[in-house]
Amino acid sequence: MCLGGLLSYFAAFENYFTGPIPKSLKNCSSLVRLRLERNQLSGNISEAFGTHPHLNYMDLSDNELHGELSLKWEQFNNLTAFKISGNKISGEIPAVLGKATQLQVLDLSSNQLVGRIPKELGNLKLIELALNDNRLSGDIPFDVTSLRHLERLGLAANNFSATILKQLSKCSKLIFLNISKNRFTKLYFHQNKSLP
């Protein structure tokens, strides 16, 4: 598919494709947009991609992909949207993800991710962050004022139990917040006031 080295937009979403992501896409450095969502693609995500300096949008949601997010994220320096919800991605959210400095939309929901949110995500200019339906825990380990552009935040159906909400009042552009099905015990408001 990338034999001529010019392929920039590839969309094959909402089909019945099975098997791994085509090897020809791994070193297709001309790609700008990739949409493979809602198929039955399988295989290890960490082996599916190489260097993509121009890629700015990638949606792999609702497939059967597995493995860990051990991609070389510094090589995705133009990526603004990465969606891989509804797969079988495991392991922790990699700290090196913070090197994809142009990311604005990050959707890792409905996978099998564990551990904490890495503090390096505070380096990103996120507008939307979806982490719901995983096995994540802990707190937000960075000052959320660094996410001053954040509009949508999904943390539902995880194991968060710490005071993860304490800073969220600083997100002045937040219009959507889902914290359902966690282990919270208190809601924090301005000036450290709380309700039991």
N, C-alpha and C positions, 0 to 999 in steps of 0.2 A: 504493500500500500504506500510505502514511502520510498519506493525505488528511485524516483527522480529527485528526491531530496527537497521537494517543494511543498509537500502536503502541510497545510497550515490549520485546516479545520476538518475534524473527523467526528461525525455524529452517527451513532448506531444504537441509540437508546430505544427502549420499549420494543424489544424483539425477543427471540427465543435462543439467542446465541449461548452456547455452552463452551466449556473448556477454558484454557488460560487466555489472558490478554495476548494478542498476536506479538510474536517476537520482533516483527518488523517495526513496531512502534517504540521499542525500547531505545533505539538510537536515532529516532526521528527528531532531530534537533530543530526542525522547522516548525513543529507543532505550536499553534497558538491557543486553540481550543479543542478539548477532548471531552466527548459526552458518550458514555457507555452505560449509563444508569438503566436500571430496571431490565436486566437480562438475567442469565443464569451463569455468568462467568465465574470461573473458579481459579485456583492457583494461589501462589504466594505473592502477596503484594510487594514484598521487599525485593523480588527478583524481576519485577515487571517493567521497571523504568530505569533510564540512564540519565543523560544530560539533556535538559530541555530549557535552554536559556530564554526562549520566547514564550513559553507556555504561561497563559494568564488565567485559564479556567479549566478545571478538571472535575468531572462528576462521575464517580464510580459507584454511586449509591444503589442499594437493593440488588446485590449480586451474592455470590457465595465465596468471596475472596477471604483468604486467611493470612496468617503471618503477622509480623510486627511492622510498625511504621519506621523501619530503619533505612529510609531513603536518604540520599545525600541532599538535604534540604537547601544547602547553600547554592546548589546548582539549579534551584527553582526560584531564582531571584526576581522573576516577574510575575509569579503566581499570586493572583488576588483572591481566588476562590478555590477551595479544596473541599469536596463533599464526598464522603465515603461511608455514609450512614447505612445501616441495614446490612452489614456484612458480618464476618466472624473474626475481625481484627482483634488481636490479643496483645498482652504485654502492657507497658506503660506508655504514656504520651511522651515522646522523646524531647529532651530539652533542646536539642539541635533544631527543632521545628521553629524556634525563635529566630533562626537565620533566614527564614523565608519572609523577609522584612516587609514585603508588599501585601501580605495576606490581610484581607478585609473580612472574608467569610470563611469560617472553619466549622465544618459539620462532621463530628466524629460520633454521632449518636447511634444508639442501637447496635453496639458491638460488645466486646468482652474485655474492654480496657480496665486495668487495675491501677492502684497507686494514687499518687497525688497529682494535682495540676502543677506542671513545672513553672517555676518563677519566670523563666525565659519568655513565656507567653505575654508577659507584661511589656515586652519590647515591640509587640505588634500593634498595628493600627486597626484593630478589629472593630467591625460594625456588628457582626453577628458571630456568636460563639455557641455552638450546640454540643453539649456533652452528655445529654440525658440518656438513660437506659444503658448504663455501663456498670462498673463496680468500683467507681472512683471514691476516694475518701479524703479526709483532711480539710484544709482551709485554702483560701485564696492566698498564695504566698507572695503576693506583690501588691503594691499600692494601686488600687483600681482606678485612681485618678489618671494613671498612665493610659487607661482605656477610655479616654474622654469622648471617643466617637461611638462607644458601644451603645447599640439600640436594642439588640435582642440577645437574651441570655437564657439558655436552657440547661438546667442542672438536675432535672427530675429523675427519679428512680435510680439513685446511686446510694452510697453509704456516707454521705456527708453528715457530720454530726458536730463539727466545731462551729465557731462563731463566724461562719463564712459570709453571713449577711451584714456584718458590722460596717463594712466599707461601702456597701452598694448605694447608699444615699448620695455618694459622691459622683455617681454616674448620672449626670444631669440629662443625658439624651436617651436614657433607658425607657423604652415603651412596652417591652415584653419581657416578663420574668416568670419562669416556671421552676419552682423548687419543690414540687410535689414529691411524695414518696421517698423521703430521706429520714434522717434521724435528728432533725433539729429540735431543740427544746425551748429556744427563745427567739423572738423577733427583735432586732435591734433598730433603733431609730436615732434621730439626730441627738447630739449632746449626750450620747451613751445612755439614753433612757431606754428601758426595755419593758416588754410585757411578758409575763410567764406563760 
